[in-house]
Amino acid sequence: MKKKLFGVMLGAVLVLGACGGGNKTDNDQNAGGTDNGETSSVDAEKLVSTNCTTCHGGNLEGRGNAPALANIGSELSQDEIHDIVTNGQNGMPAFKGTLSDEEITAVAKYLADKK
C-alpha cells in the first residue's frame, strides 16, 4: 500500500513539471536574489504558482491526472521532490534547463514543507 501511494505521489510531482509555464524572464531567474554571496531568496511560491498550478490547481489540490501537492511533503522528502522536478518522471517533463538548480531547490523545499 505504501509503495502504491508513493508511486501516485511521485507521479503527481512529475505531472507538476509537465504543466509548467516556462515563461521565465531574466527578472524571474533571480527573483529576490542577493549579490553578496549568500543564498538568494528565490520566490518559491511564485515559481510554483507560475509552473505548477495549471495542472495541480490553484491550491495544489490536484486536477485531472495531476495529483494533489498540498501535502506532498508528508509523502516525499525534499531530495525526492528535487529529483522529480529536475529530471521529470512519468508524464511530468524535466524542469532542468527551464528552472535553475537554485529555483528547483527552492520549489522542492517549498513543496517538502507542505505536510
N, C-alpha and C positions, 0 to 999 in steps of 0.2 A: 504494500500500500504506500509506503514512504517513497519507494522508487517511482511509482506511478505519479504521485503528487510532485515529486522533484522534477520529473520529466515534463509535466504540464507547466510548472512554474518556469522552468528553463525555456520551454518553447515560447512562453509569454514574453520573456525578456528578449528573446530573439526577434519576435514579431515587432517588438518595440523599435528595433533598428530598421526594419523594413519600411516602416511608416514615417521615417524621419523626413523632416522638411528639407534639409540640405541647402537652406538659404543663408549660409553663413557669410557674413561680411567681415572685412578687416576689423571693424569695431567689435563684432561678436567674438573674434578669436581671443581677444584679451579683455573681455568684459570684466571690469572690476579688478584687473591685474595691477601689480605693483612693479616698479622698476628697480627696487632696492635689493634684489636677490632673494627676497623672502618668497614663500609660496604665495602665488596670487590667489585672490578670492574670486574664482570663476563663479558666475551666477548659475549654479546647477539647476535651480528651479526654472529659470528662463530656458536653459538648454532642454530640459525635459518637456517644458511646455511647447517649445518650438519643434522638437524632434520626435516626441513620443505620444502626445495626446491625440493626434489624428487617428491613431489606431487603438490606443488604450483608453481613450476617453479623457475628458477634461479633468476628472478627479481620479484618474488612473483606475477606474472601476472595471475596466475591461469592456471590449466591444467586439462583437462577432467572434472571429477566431483569435483575436488578440486577448490574451489573458489579463486579468486584473494585476496591477502592480502596487496597489495601495498598501499591501502588507508584505511585499516581496522580501523585505529584509528578515522576516521571520522564517523564510524558507531557504534563502540563498545568502551566502557570505558576500562581502564586498568584492573579494577576489573573483568569485564565481560570476558575479554580475559584470565586473570589469571585463572578464574574458569573453562573455557573451556579447557585450556591446562592441568590443574590439573586433572580434572575429566572426560574429554572426552565428546563427545556428537555426536549423530547420528552416522556417520561412522568413526569418529575420536576416537582413543583409548586415554585413560588417560595417561599422562606423569608422574603422581605421581608414584614414585618408579623408574622411568627411569631418571628423572632430579630432582635435589634437589629443595627445595622450593625457595632458592636464585636464582637458574638458571631459574626457571619458572617465578619468579618475574621480572628478567632481560629481558626475552623474551617478557613478557606481556608489559613491559614498552617500549621496542623497537618497538613492533608492534603498541601499542597505539599512539606512536609518528608519525606513518605513516598516514598522513592526506591528 
